Amino acid sequence: LLKMLKSLWELFYQACGANDWNIFVWGTWLALLFPLIVYNLLFGVLDIYGLPSWLRKYKIQPEKNVPMSTSKYLQTMYIALFNGTGVTILTFAVTSPFVFWRGIKCDPDNLPPLNQIIYETLACILVIEASFYYLHRLLHHPWLFKTIHKVHHEWKAPCVMAQFYCHPIEHSAVNLGSAMIGPWLLGSHLSVWWVFMNLAMLSSVLAHSGYHFPFLPSPESHDFHHSWGTQNFGSLGLMDWFHGTDKHFKESESYRKHFILLSLTPVNEKIKIK
């Protein structure tokens, strides 16, 4: 398996001209962009056209954004594309000197074994729980919320496109910055960055999807954050538990639905909210 991974990485590396800067900036951008396009296409069809129709029953707030406003969606897409392209590329380019100063390796010869990739990815998940929590909670300071974070909270019932619908400073410092801290601290090979940042993005996709699908992590916590504008600042819930910033959520009806759905019956049918 490692030999196959090394061959793939060699392919990516050579496609970037065997240049560390190119693969860090352009390669990392593309490694995040392609999955993001797929996620938004799939959920975009579901949100706008309601297809496939049998998935609509898993919507957390079925009375909101049905049908989805095309103009609002296009506005969101414009901002998301700006952040996902220009802001993302600029962030990687500006931070690249600090990345290479840290000694980050990008070449195939230094590709770590699979177990190291797994260990470091798990460590990064714990780091982002703290980094995202504190940066996100900071954005809820009244002045920062009004100046920066309010844009993201225009979506009371979020959709996948809304994860990048935010002020450019928020996207660079919080969305990207919080994810980059872990692998930077660990001095991880770029392959770990790609694995971890894609997992972080998938987590954000599910959290903003607006759907509570079977056998996937519950998005009720972050959906509650959007609908109420407070509580649940982290991703895993560990920091919210530690700081008590999930108290009102745990007292809400939404908390009763906050579990991994292990059947095809929608959670709104399993748990009847008064």
N, C-alpha and C positions, 0 to 999 in steps of 0.2 A: 504493500500500500504506500509506504513512504517513497519507494522508487517511482511509483506512478505520480504521486504528489510533486515530487522533485522535477519530474519531466514536464508536468503542467506548469509549474512555477518557472522553469527554464523557458517555456514557450512565452509566458507573460513577460518575463524579463527581457527576452530578445525582442519581443514586439515593441517594447519601450526603449529600444536602442541600447539595451544593457546599461542603462543610466539610472542611478538610484533616485535622482530628483524626479525624473520622468515617471518612474513607476510609483513613487510615493504620491506625487501630486495628481498626475493624469490617471495612473492605474487605479489608485484608491477611489478617485471620483467615479470612474467607470464601474468599478466593482460594486459601488453603492447604487449607481444610477440605473443599471439594467434591472436589478431586482425591484427597485422602486417603481420603475415604469410598469412592470408586470403587475405589481400589487395595485397600483392606481387604475390600470386598465380593468382588472377584474372587479374591483370594488366600484369603479366608476359606472360600469354597466349595471351592477346591482343597484346602486344608489339612484341613477338617473332613469333607467329603463325598467327596474324591478325584475331583472333577469339574472339567474333563474328564479322564478317566482316562489319556489318552495323554500328558498333561503330567507325570504322576507319575514317569516315568522320568528326569526331569531333576533330581530331588531330590538334593542334595549328600550328605546323611546319611540314606539311605533307611531305616536301621534305627531312627531317632529320630522320636518324635512321630507314629508311624503305628500305630493311628489317633491323631489329635490328641485330647488330653484336653479334653473340653468344659468341665469346671470350671476348668481352668487357663486355657483360652482366654477364658472369661467374666471371670475375675479380671484377666487381661491387658487385656481390652477396657475394663473399668471404669477401671483406672488410666490407660490410653491416652486414654480420653474425657475424664477429668478434666484431664490434661495438655493435650490438644488443644483444650480449650475454656477452662476457667477460668484455667489457668496461662498459656496463650498470650495470652489477652485481657489479663490482668493485666500480663504482660511488655510488651506493646505499649503499654499505657496508661502504665505507669511510665516507660518509656524515651522516650515521645513528646516531653517537653520537651527532651531532649538531641538528638533527631532534628530538631526544628524549630529549635533553636539552631544546629545545623549548617547550616541553610539548605536542607533538603530540600524540593523542590517537588513538589506533588501535582496541580496544575491542568492542564487540557488545553493551555493556551496555551504551557506550558513543556515539553511532551512532546518528548523528544529524537529526532533522526533514527534510523532503524533501525541504521545502522552504529555510532552511538555506543552504542546499547543493547547491540549485540553486543560491542564492545570492552570496555565496562565490565563486562559479564557475565563475559567471559573473565578480566578482572583480578580479579573477585570470586572466581572459581574458584581462582585462585592464593592469594589471601588466606585463604580458608577452609581450604586445605590446611595452612597454618601455624597458624591460630587453632584449628581443631578438633584438630589434632595435640597442641598444647601443653596445651589445656584437657582433652582426653581423657586424655592421659598423666598429667596432674596428678591426675585422679580415680583413678589406679592407685597413688597413694601409699597405703600400708597403712591409715592412719586414714580417709582420704577414701573408699577403696574399701569399707571395712567400714561406714562411716556413710552413704554416698550411693550409690556406683556398684554395689554388690553386687546391688541389686535388678535392674538391667538384665541382669546376668550370670546370673540364674536360668535364662535360656534358653541352654542349651549348644548347641542346634540351633535357631537363631532363625527367627522367622516375621515377616511384615510388621508385624503388630500390635505386635511387640516393640520396634519402633523408638521408640515413645513410652511403652513400659513401663519407667519409670525414676522415680527420686526427682524431685519437682517442682523442686528446686534444679538438678538436672542438666538437666532439660528447658529451664528458663529460661536458665541460664547457658551451657550447652554446646550443646544442640541449636539453640536460637534465637540465643543470644548470638554463637556462632561464625559464624553465617550473616549476622548483622546488621552485623558489624564492617566487612566489605568495602564494601558500598554506603554505609555511614555515612562511612567514610574518604574515599571518592570524592565524597561529596556528590551521589549519584545521584538522579535523579528517581524517584519511587515506582514507576513502571512497571518500572524496572530491578530494584528490590527484588522485585517480584512474579515477574518472569521468572527471576531468579537463585534465589530461595528455592524456587520450584517445581522447578527443576532440582536443587537440593540435596536436596530432599525425595524426588524420584524416584531420585536416586543412593542415598539411604538406604533406600528401599523395595527396590531391587534388592539392596543389600548385605545386608539382613536377610531377604530372601525365603526363603532356604534352597534356592533352585533356581538351577541354572546353565543358563539358556536359551540357545538358539542366537542368534547375531548381536547379543547384548547384552553389556555389560561383565561381566567375570568377578567373581562375588561370593566367590570362594574365599578371598581375603585376610581379609575381615571374618568370614567363617564360621569360619576358623581362629582368629581372635581370640576368638570366642565359645566355641569348643570347648576351647581351651587357656587362655583367660583372660589372655593376654599377647600381645606382638608385634602389629605392624600397627595402630598407633594412628591413623594418618592415613586419608585417603580415596583419594587418587591414588597414594600410595606414595612420593612424592618425599621427604617429611620422614622417613619410615622408612628410606629408602635413605641419606639424609644422616646420620642419627643411628645407623644400624646396628641399628635395632629391628625389622628383618625378617630377621635372620640365621638364626634357628631355623626360620622359615617357609620360607626358601629352601633349607634343608637337609631339609625335610620332603617326604613324598610328595604332600601337598596342592599344593605349588608346581608340580609337574608338570602339574597340571590348571588352573593359573592362566593362562588365555588365552581370547581371544574364540573361541567355538565357531562355526566357519564351515560346519557341516553339521548335519543333523538327528540324527546319531548322538550319543547322550548321552556326556558326557565320561567318565562312569564305565565306559562300554564301550570308549571309545577308549584310556583310560589305566587299566590294571589295577593296582590297589594291592595289594601283597603283604600 
